[in-house]
Amino acid sequence: MSTAGTLSGSCVAAYPQGTMVTLTADATIGAFTGWSGACSGTASCTLALTQVRNVGATFVVANRLLTTEVTGAGSGSVTSTPAGIACASTHGAVAGSCAAEYAEGTVVTLEAVASGGSFAGWSGACSGVGTCLVALSEARTVTARFDPPSFAVTVSASGGGSGAITSQAGLSPALACLSTAGASTARAAQRISRERS
């Protein structure tokens, strides 16, 4: 086995003259690209030991693609460690480096920082709202959502009559303010999300 060029395990063995030895190479990370020395190609290597034989095996690390998607009407950015991803969104307009390739097996840390609103969380290869750790055994996609800030709407009612003030259908949470006869004022607070101009 070889990891970054460092050998471990039993890599040298002696056999009686005339012994047929078959070697097989299996990649654990990346890909096996071929033999050198007494063998060639990528199939199993069979040797007749009429003399000392030296065989080399080449393993290469495959790259895996990590894609970051940013959604929501808010603003914020996603950055990676190791570097490669620096993806920003301004009210849904996405710019920057939102995808990068890393060596197979790399663990990439993604950080999301909101600007003016809030980070709503991860989906795809991560979940929750904390730091996202992605182990790249294959291509992965992570989505970050940023929500816009919220602003309060306060309704006041005055006069001696009664009435109701409501928000439009479909708005959540709904605003419903009632003014009862004899009461001087009635108030209801409603937080409505909107984009900053």
C-alpha positions in Angstrom: 0.0 0.0 0.0 1.2 3.5 -0.8 0.0 6.7 0.8 1.5 9.9 -0.7 4.5 7.9 -1.9 5.2 6.2 1.5 5.2 2.4 1.5 4.0 0.2 4.4 3.3 -3.5 4.8 5.1 -6.4 3.1 6.6 -5.0 -0.1 9.5 -7.4 -0.6 9.3 -11.2 -0.6 11.6 -14.1 -1.8 10.3 -17.2 -3.6 12.1 -20.2 -5.1 13.3 -19.9 -8.7 10.6 -20.6 -11.2 7.7 -19.6 -9.0 4.9 -17.8 -10.8 3.8 -14.7 -8.8 0.6 -12.8 -9.7 0.2 -9.3 -8.4 -3.1 -7.4 -8.2 -3.4 -3.6 -7.6 -6.5 -2.2 -6.0 -6.9 1.5 -5.3 -8.4 2.6 -1.9 -8.4 6.3 -2.7 -8.2 7.5 -6.3 -7.3 5.2 -9.1 -4.6 2.6 -10.2 -3.2 3.8 -13.5 -0.7 1.0 -14.3 2.5 -1.0 -13.6 6.1 -0.2 -14.4 9.3 -2.2 -14.3 8.8 -5.9 -14.9 5.1 -5.4 -15.7 3.0 -3.0 -17.7 -0.7 -2.2 -18.3 -3.4 -2.2 -15.7 -4.4 -5.9 -15.5 -3.0 -8.3 -13.0 0.8 -8.7 -13.2 2.2 -12.3 -13.5 5.9 -12.9 -13.1 8.0 -16.0 -13.7 10.9 -15.7 -11.1 13.9 -16.6 -13.2 15.7 -13.6 -11.7 15.2 -10.7 -9.3 12.2 -8.7 -10.4 11.2 -5.1 -9.6 7.6 -3.9 -10.1 6.2 -0.4 -9.6 2.5 0.5 -9.2 1.1 4.0 -9.8 -1.9 5.3 -7.9 -3.3 8.7 -8.5 -5.6 10.7 -6.4 -8.9 11.6 -8.1 -10.5 15.0 -7.7 -14.1 15.4 -6.4 -16.3 18.4 -7.2 -17.9 20.3 -4.3 -20.7 22.6 -5.4 -22.2 25.3 -3.2 -25.6 26.7 -4.1 -27.0 29.8 -2.4 -30.7 30.5 -2.1 -33.1 32.8 -0.4 -33.9 36.5 -0.7 -31.3 37.5 1.9 -27.6 38.3 1.6 -24.5 36.4 2.8 -21.4 34.4 1.8 -20.0 30.9 2.0 -16.3 30.2 2.2 -14.3 27.0 2.5 -11.3 25.6 4.2 -9.2 24.5 2.3 -9.6 27.5 0.1 -11.5 27.2 -3.2 -15.0 28.3 -2.5 -15.9 32.0 -1.9 -19.6 32.2 -2.9 -21.7 35.3 -2.2 -25.3 36.2 -2.7 -26.9 39.7 -2.6 -30.7 39.4 -2.4 -30.6 36.3 -4.6 -27.9 37.5 -7.0 -25.1 34.9 -6.7 -21.5 35.7 -7.6 -18.0 34.4 -6.9 -16.5 30.9 -6.8 -19.3 28.5 -5.9 -17.7 25.2 -7.0 -14.2 23.7 -6.5 -12.4 20.4 -6.9 -10.5 18.7 -4.1 -8.6 15.5 -3.8 -10.8 12.5 -3.0 -11.0 12.0 0.8 -10.5 15.7 1.6 -12.7 17.0 4.4 -13.9 20.5 3.5 -15.2 23.0 6.1 -17.8 25.5 4.9 -18.7 28.6 6.9 -21.8 30.7 6.2 -22.0 34.4 7.2 -25.2 36.4 6.7 -25.1 40.1 5.8 -28.1 42.2 7.1 -30.4 39.2 7.5 -30.0 35.7 8.9 -28.6 32.4 7.8 -31.5 29.9 7.6 -29.4 26.7 7.4 -27.8 24.1 5.1 -29.4 21.4 3.0 -28.0 18.8 0.7 -24.8 17.3 2.0 -25.1 19.3 5.3 -28.0 20.3 7.6 -28.5 22.6 10.6 -27.0 26.1 10.9 -23.5 25.4 12.3 -20.3 24.7 10.5 -20.7 22.3 7.5 -18.1 19.5 7.2 -18.1 17.6 3.9 -16.0 14.4 3.3 -15.5 14.2 -0.4 -15.7 10.5 -1.2 -17.8 11.5 -4.2 -19.1 14.7 -5.8 -21.2 16.7 -3.3 -23.6 19.6 -3.4 -24.4 21.9 -0.4 -27.1 24.5 -0.4 -27.0 27.6 1.9 -30.1 29.7 2.5 -30.0 33.3 3.6 -33.2 35.1 4.7 -33.7 38.9 4.5 -34.1 41.0 7.6 -37.5 41.5 9.3 -39.1 44.8 10.2 -42.0 45.4 12.5 -45.3 47.0 11.4 -47.3 48.5 14.3 -51.0 49.3 13.8 -52.8 51.8 16.1 -56.6 52.3 16.2 -58.3 55.4 17.7 -61.7 56.9 18.0 -64.9 55.7 19.6 -65.9 53.1 17.0 -65.1 49.5 16.5 -63.3 47.9 13.6 -60.7 45.4 12.4 -57.4 45.8 10.5 -56.0 42.7 8.8 -53.2 41.9 6.4 -53.6 40.4 3.0 -54.4 36.8 2.6 -51.4 34.5 2.4 -49.1 36.7 4.5 -47.5 34.8 7.4 -47.8 35.5 10.2 -51.1 37.2 9.7 -51.8 40.7 11.1 -55.3 40.9 12.8 -56.0 44.0 14.9 -59.3 44.7 16.6 -60.6 48.0 17.9 -63.4 47.8 20.4 -65.9 50.6 21.0 -64.9 52.6 24.1 -61.2 51.7 23.9 -59.0 54.6 23.1 -56.4 52.6 21.1 -55.6 49.1 20.0 -52.2 47.9 18.9 -50.9 44.9 17.0 -47.3 44.2 16.0 -46.4 42.3 12.9 -42.9 41.4 11.6 -42.7 41.4 7.9 -39.7 40.2 6.0 -38.5 42.4 3.2 -35.3 43.1 1.3 -33.2 46.1 2.2 -33.1 48.6 -0.6 
